[in-house]
Amino acid sequence: MVASILLPCAVLALITCAVWVWLYVERIGEMRARHIPPQALSSSAQARERLHCTNAADNFRNLFEMPVLFYALCLGLAVTGLVSPLFMGGAWVYVALRALHSFIHCSYNRVMHRFAVYAASSVLLFGLWAAFGWRLTAG
């Protein structure tokens, strides 16, 4: 069971890969359609000014913010051997919420829908960290 906590990490990494692919499909498509030369996007400031389709790029950056705490938690659980059904279930729910967040962000991008899913995933993650901290101090 200890190594199984790394499977949700692998799935979240796969989601990150899928968003990365979508980012470049979207970006290269816009550059071709609008005849934007690559050098015109040599900095993030230039990209913000010139590109209209940025949902996937924004989401890709999001996948390197809160999920870093998720990866650290899963590694901590694996190293300490404190993996339990509660942590496994929480990890899979977190990954599902992040997948839903990415879907919303990269598709119709309704801010309140996206925020609700983001907030739920963040509260869950902080709760998992609290439970992990409690288990570390109790044992």
C-alpha positions as protocol buffer text, in pm:
chain_id: "A"
residue {
  index: 1
  type: MET
  ca { x: 0 y: 0 z: 0 }
}
residue {
  index: 2
  type: VAL
  ca { x: 288 y: 242 z: 70 }
}
residue {
  index: 3
  type: ALA
  ca { x: 398 y: 271 z: -293 }
}
residue {
  index: 4
  type: SER
  ca { x: 37 y: 299 z: -409 }
}
residue {
  index: 5
  type: ILE
  ca { x: 22 y: 659 z: -279 }
}
residue {
  index: 6
  type: LEU
  ca { x: 253 y: 748 z: -567 }
}
residue {
  index: 7
  type: LEU
  ca { x: -4 y: 645 z: -830 }
}
residue {
  index: 8
  type: PRO
  ca { x: -219 y: 958 z: -778 }
}
residue {
  index: 9
  type: CYS
  ca { x: 103 y: 1158 z: -822 }
}
residue {
  index: 10
  type: ALA
  ca { x: 167 y: 985 z: -1153 }
}
residue {
  index: 11
  type: VAL
  ca { x: -187 y: 1059 z: -1269 }
}
residue {
  index: 12
  type: LEU
  ca { x: -154 y: 1426 z: -1173 }
}
residue {
  index: 13
  type: ALA
  ca { x: 177 y: 1438 z: -1363 }
}
residue {
  index: 14
  type: LEU
  ca { x: -8 y: 1289 z: -1663 }
}
residue {
  index: 15
  type: ILE
  ca { x: -274 y: 1562 z: -1634 }
}
residue {
  index: 16
  type: THR
  ca { x: 8 y: 1819 z: -1627 }
}
residue {
  index: 17
  type: CYS
  ca { x: 152 y: 1663 z: -1942 }
}
residue {
  index: 18
  type: ALA
  ca { x: -187 y: 1676 z: -2115 }
}
residue {
  index: 19
  type: VAL
  ca { x: -227 y: 2046 z: -2027 }
}
residue {
  index: 20
  type: TRP
  ca { x: 126 y: 2110 z: -2155 }
}
residue {
  index: 21
  type: VAL
  ca { x: 38 y: 1949 z: -2488 }
}
residue {
  index: 22
  type: TRP
  ca { x: -288 y: 2150 z: -2505 }
}
residue {
  index: 23
  type: LEU
  ca { x: -93 y: 2469 z: -2424 }
}
residue {
  index: 24
  type: TYR
  ca { x: 128 y: 2423 z: -2729 }
}
residue {
  index: 25
  type: VAL
  ca { x: -156 y: 2313 z: -2957 }
}
residue {
  index: 26
  type: GLU
  ca { x: -342 y: 2628 z: -2854 }
}
residue {
  index: 27
  type: ARG
  ca { x: -39 y: 2858 z: -2870 }
}
residue {
  index: 28
  type: ILE
  ca { x: 101 y: 2735 z: -3201 }
}
residue {
  index: 29
  type: GLY
  ca { x: -249 y: 2740 z: -3352 }
}
residue {
  index: 30
  type: GLU
  ca { x: -300 y: 3102 z: -3246 }
}
residue {
  index: 31
  type: MET
  ca { x: 46 y: 3201 z: -3367 }
}
residue {
  index: 32
  type: ARG
  ca { x: -25 y: 3051 z: -3708 }
}
residue {
  index: 33
  type: ALA
  ca { x: -377 y: 3193 z: -3736 }
}
residue {
  index: 34
  type: ARG
  ca { x: -271 y: 3542 z: -3633 }
}
residue {
  index: 35
  type: HIS
  ca { x: 72 y: 3530 z: -3804 }
}
residue {
  index: 36
  type: ILE
  ca { x: 265 y: 3598 z: -3484 }
}
residue {
  index: 37
  type: PRO
  ca { x: 637 y: 3532 z: -3525 }
}
residue {
  index: 38
  type: PRO
  ca { x: 794 y: 3327 z: -3243 }
}
residue {
  index: 39
  type: GLN
  ca { x: 1040 y: 3605 z: -3156 }
}
residue {
  index: 40
  type: ALA
  ca { x: 744 y: 3833 z: -3079 }
}
residue {
  index: 41
  type: LEU
  ca { x: 679 y: 3610 z: -2775 }
}
residue {
  index: 42
  type: SER
  ca { x: 1034 y: 3601 z: -2638 }
}
residue {
  index: 43
  type: SER
  ca { x: 924 y: 3716 z: -2293 }
}
residue {
  index: 44
  type: SER
  ca { x: 621 y: 3649 z: -2077 }
}
residue {
  index: 45
  type: ALA
  ca { x: 530 y: 4019 z: -2097 }
}
residue {
  index: 46
  type: GLN
  ca { x: 529 y: 4003 z: -2476 }
}
residue {
  index: 47
  type: ALA
  ca { x: 325 y: 3684 z: -2473 }
}
residue {
  index: 48
  type: ARG
  ca { x: 65 y: 3847 z: -2242 }
}
residue {
  index: 49
  type: GLU
  ca { x: 36 y: 4141 z: -2483 }
}
residue {
  index: 50
  type: ARG
  ca { x: 11 y: 3940 z: -2804 }
}
residue {
  index: 51
  type: LEU
  ca { x: -174 y: 3618 z: -2721 }
}
residue {
  index: 52
  type: HIS
  ca { x: -548 y: 3595 z: -2665 }
}
residue {
  index: 53
  type: CYS
  ca { x: -572 y: 3222 z: -2584 }
}
residue {
  index: 54
  type: THR
  ca { x: -395 y: 3178 z: -2251 }
}
residue {
  index: 55
  type: ASN
  ca { x: -620 y: 2943 z: -2052 }
}
residue {
  index: 56
  type: ALA
  ca { x: -400 y: 2637 z: -2097 }
}
residue {
  index: 57
  type: ALA
  ca { x: -82 y: 2834 z: -2019 }
}
residue {
  index: 58
  type: ASP
  ca { x: -243 y: 2978 z: -1707 }
}
residue {
  index: 59
  type: ASN
  ca { x: -360 y: 2634 z: -1599 }
}
residue {
  index: 60
  type: PHE
  ca { x: -17 y: 2484 z: -1665 }
}
residue {
  index: 61
  type: ARG
  ca { x: 134 y: 2739 z: -1424 }
}
residue {
  index: 62
  type: ASN
  ca { x: -140 y: 2654 z: -1170 }
}
residue {
  index: 63
  type: LEU
  ca { x: -30 y: 2290 z: -1183 }
}
residue {
  index: 64
  type: PHE
  ca { x: 304 y: 2394 z: -1031 }
}
residue {
  index: 65
  type: GLU
  ca { x: 157 y: 2581 z: -737 }
}
residue {
  index: 66
  type: MET
  ca { x: -67 y: 2391 z: -491 }
}
residue {
  index: 67
  type: PRO
  ca { x: 7 y: 2047 z: -642 }
}
residue {
  index: 68
  type: VAL
  ca { x: 367 y: 2083 z: -522 }
}
residue {
  index: 69
  type: LEU
  ca { x: 229 y: 2045 z: -168 }
}
residue {
  index: 70
  type: PHE
  ca { x: 38 y: 1737 z: -286 }
}
residue {
  index: 71
  type: TYR
  ca { x: 351 y: 1575 z: -428 }
}
residue {
  index: 72
  type: ALA
  ca { x: 540 y: 1652 z: -107 }
}
residue {
  index: 73
  type: LEU
  ca { x: 260 y: 1505 z: 104 }
}
residue {
  index: 74
  type: CYS
  ca { x: 251 y: 1183 z: -96 }
}
residue {
  index: 75
  type: LEU
  ca { x: 627 y: 1145 z: -77 }
}
residue {
  index: 76
  type: GLY
  ca { x: 611 y: 1212 z: 298 }
}
residue {
  index: 77
  type: LEU
  ca { x: 343 y: 948 z: 337 }
}
residue {
  index: 78
  type: ALA
  ca { x: 544 y: 697 z: 136 }
}
residue {
  index: 79
  type: VAL
  ca { x: 867 y: 761 z: 327 }
}
residue {
  index: 80
  type: THR
  ca { x: 703 y: 740 z: 669 }
}
residue {
  index: 81
  type: GLY
  ca { x: 480 y: 445 z: 580 }
}
residue {
  index: 82
  type: LEU
  ca { x: 174 y: 629 z: 710 }
}
residue {
  index: 83
  type: VAL
  ca { x: -35 y: 557 z: 401 }
}
residue {
  index: 84
  type: SER
  ca { x: -392 y: 463 z: 494 }
}
residue {
  index: 85
  type: PRO
  ca { x: -725 y: 431 z: 313 }
}
residue {
  index: 86
  type: LEU
  ca { x: -807 y: 786 z: 429 }
}
residue {
  index: 87
  type: PHE
  ca { x: -496 y: 926 z: 262 }
}
residue {
  index: 88
  type: MET
  ca { x: -545 y: 712 z: -50 }
}
residue {
  index: 89
  type: GLY
  ca { x: -905 y: 826 z: -88 }
}
residue {
  index: 90
  type: GLY
  ca { x: -810 y: 1187 z: -22 }
}
residue {
  index: 91
  type: ALA
  ca { x: -529 y: 1171 z: -277 }
}
residue {
  index: 92
  type: TRP
  ca { x: -760 y: 1038 z: -547 }
}
residue {
  index: 93
  type: VAL
  ca { x: -1028 y: 1298 z: -469 }
}
residue {
  index: 94
  type: TYR
  ca { x: -759 y: 1570 z: -488 }
}
residue {
  index: 95
  type: VAL
  ca { x: -645 y: 1445 z: -830 }
}
residue {
  index: 96
  type: ALA
  ca { x: -1005 y: 1431 z: -953 }
}
residue {
  index: 97
  type: LEU
  ca { x: -1066 y: 1787 z: -836 }
}
residue {
  index: 98
  type: ARG
  ca { x: -746 y: 1909 z: -1004 }
}
residue {
  index: 99
  type: ALA
  ca { x: -848 y: 1730 z: -1325 }
}
residue {
  index: 100
  type: LEU
  ca { x: -1187 y: 1901 z: -1309 }
}
residue {
  index: 101
  type: HIS
  ca { x: -1016 y: 2236 z: -1241 }
}
residue {
  index: 102
  type: SER
  ca { x: -795 y: 2187 z: -1548 }
}
residue {
  index: 103
  type: PHE
  ca { x: -1095 y: 2091 z: -1761 }
}
residue {
  index: 104
  type: ILE
  ca { x: -1288 y: 2401 z: -1655 }
}
residue {
  index: 105
  type: HIS
  ca { x: -987 y: 2629 z: -1694 }
}
residue {
  index: 106
  type: CYS
  ca { x: -890 y: 2498 z: -2038 }
}
residue {
  index: 107
  type: SER
  ca { x: -1245 y: 2486 z: -2176 }
}
residue {
  index: 108
  type: TYR
  ca { x: -1532 y: 2717 z: -2084 }
}
residue {
  index: 109
  type: ASN
  ca { x: -1341 y: 2888 z: -1798 }
}
residue {
  index: 110
  type: ARG
  ca { x: -1629 y: 3001 z: -1576 }
}
residue {
  index: 111
  type: VAL
  ca { x: -1439 y: 3165 z: -1291 }
}
residue {
  index: 112
  type: MET
  ca { x: -1680 y: 3078 z: -1009 }
}
residue {
  index: 113
  type: HIS
  ca { x: -1692 y: 2711 z: -1117 }
}
residue {
  index: 114
  type: ARG
  ca { x: -1315 y: 2701 z: -1138 }
}
residue {
  index: 115
  type: PHE
  ca { x: -1276 y: 2876 z: -802 }
}
residue {
  index: 116
  type: ALA
  ca { x: -1518 y: 2640 z: -625 }
}
residue {
  index: 117
  type: VAL
  ca { x: -1321 y: 2337 z: -744 }
}
residue {
  index: 118
  type: TYR
  ca { x: -989 y: 2505 z: -662 }
}
residue {
  index: 119
  type: ALA
  ca { x: -1109 y: 2597 z: -312 }
}
residue {
  index: 120
  type: ALA
  ca { x: -1240 y: 2244 z: -249 }
}
residue {
  index: 121
  type: SER
  ca { x: -910 y: 2089 z: -361 }
}
residue {
  index: 122
  type: SER
  ca { x: -711 y: 2334 z: -147 }
}
residue {
  index: 123
  type: VAL
  ca { x: -919 y: 2271 z: 167 }
}
residue {
  index: 124
  type: LEU
  ca { x: -886 y: 1896 z: 109 }
}
residue {
  index: 125
  type: LEU
  ca { x: -509 y: 1926 z: 67 }
}
residue {
  index: 126
  type: PHE
  ca { x: -471 y: 2132 z: 384 }
}
residue {
  index: 127
  type: GLY
  ca { x: -688 y: 1879 z: 567 }
}
residue {
  index: 128
  type: LEU
  ca { x: -469 y: 1594 z: 445 }
}
residue {
  index: 129
  type: TRP
  ca { x: -161 y: 1782 z: 563 }
}
residue {
  index: 130
  type: ALA
  ca { x: -322 y: 1839 z: 903 }
}
residue {
  index: 131
  type: ALA
  ca { x: -404 y: 1468 z: 930 }
}
residue {
  index: 132
  type: PHE
  ca { x: -50 y: 1378 z: 828 }
}
residue {
  index: 133
  type: GLY
  ca { x: 95 y: 1616 z: 1086 }
}
residue {
  index: 134
  type: TRP
  ca { x: -134 y: 1471 z: 1352 }
}
residue {
  index: 135
  type: ARG
  ca { x: -31 y: 1115 z: 1260 }
}
residue {
  index: 136
  type: LEU
  ca { x: 337 y: 1214 z: 1275 }
}
residue {
  index: 137
  type: THR
  ca { x: 301 y: 1359 z: 1624 }
}
residue {
  index: 138
  type: ALA
  ca { x: 68 y: 1085 z: 1754 }
}
residue {
  index: 139
  type: GLY
  ca { x: 294 y: 800 z: 1657 }
}
